[in-house]
C-alpha cells in the first residue's frame, strides 16, 4: 500500500520553541487521528466473499435517465454523455466553482543533460492568484532528447517530485517539507533521506527509451490530502465568507484533477511537448483522479487507472472490499458532500463507475488491478471496463469484449485494456511495460 502521509500543521523552522509546541500538538492530533481510524476500521467489515456480493442492477450506460436507448455517437455526445458528466459532477466529485487560469509560469530549472544526457529536464512552477490568495505547484518534466515533440505521461506522485528519481537536481519543494516535517527536517536541516524513495514506482528510463516523457507533480501542492478546506487550491475560488465547498462543489479529487488540466494548459505552450499525446496516469486515489481528469478534460489523449478501486474503476454496487460508505467516512474530503447520500445506499445510485469510464470514450483507457489488492475489488474494476465498452463500440472501437476476467498476468489490450498482475496494491515494472507498449500502439508513438 502507499505511504501514508502523516499531516502536520505547517511548522516554522525559524523558531525551535514554536516548532516543539507545534510538534506536541501534532503528536496529539496524530494520536486522535489514529484512534478515530482504528474505531472506524473496527466498525467496517469488508466483504471479500463473491457469493455475498449483493444482487444489483447496473444502469445501462446507453440508456438515458428517462429511458431512451442511445444508438448513435451523436445522441451519446449531445445527450447521454453530458447528462452523465453532469451527474458525476454534481453527485460525486463536485464542480469547480469558477475559472482559475495560470497567472504566471516560472521555469525554476532546466538542463539538457539529465539521465546521462538522454533527457531534457525541466522544473516548471505554475502560479495562481485570486481573492488575494496564492498557490503554486511544480511540474517535474523529463523529455527524451531524441524526440522533437515528445508525448508525455502525466501523473501525480504521492510523496514529492524528488522521490520519483535519484536525480539530485530535483528540487525538494517547500510544500513537501511543510507536509512532512519529521521526515524532511532534522535539527532544522533539510535532509536528503527521502530522495529517490519512490523510484520503484516510476520507470522513467523505460519511458525515455520508448520515446515518451514524464511529467509529475506532488499532489499535496495542489491540495494537501486532509479533511481541511482552508488550504490548497479551494480557497482561491471561495465566494465571500465561504469556508468550505458547497455540497456539489469540488472535493480533493476534483481539485487534483483540476491541477492536471492546468498542467495541460502549460504543455500546450511548450514547444518540446506534443500536447496531443498526453497520457494521464494515476495510482490508487490518484488513479481515481486520473479517471476524473480524463472524463472532464478531453485534451488528455489516453487514461491509465492503476489500482484505482472504489470511486475509481470498481463498480460501487458490488460493495466488495472498500465501499462508498467506508471511503466517505475515512476520506470525507475526497468527494463532494452529495456523494455521502449513497453511504450504505448503493442501490439508490442511478449511476455506477462503468459510466465514469465510458466518459473517456473513444480515447484509449487502461484499467489495471493487482491480484492481492482485494480492497480495490479487481473483479469490480474489470467489470467497470467491460460495461463501459459498449460506448467504445458505438465509436467503432474495441473495448473489453468478453465478460470473462482474463487470467493473472495475461493482459487484454484493445482501445480499452485491462490486466490483473500478481502482487499487491502498487505500481510495478510489469505495469509500466504494459502501459508503455499499449500507449505506443494506441497513440502511434514511433
Ligand atoms: C486507501 C483508500 C483507497 C485508496 C488508497 C490509496 O486504501 O481506502 O480508496 O485508493 O488508500 O490511495 O492508496
Boltz pocket constraint, residues with backbone or C-beta under 6 A from the ligand:
constraints:
  - pocket:
      binder: B
      contacts: [[A, 1], [A, 2], [A, 283], [A, 284], [A, 285], [A, 286], [A, 307], [A, 308], [A, 309], [A, 310], [A, 322], [A, 327], [A, 330], [A, 375]]
      max_distance: 6.0
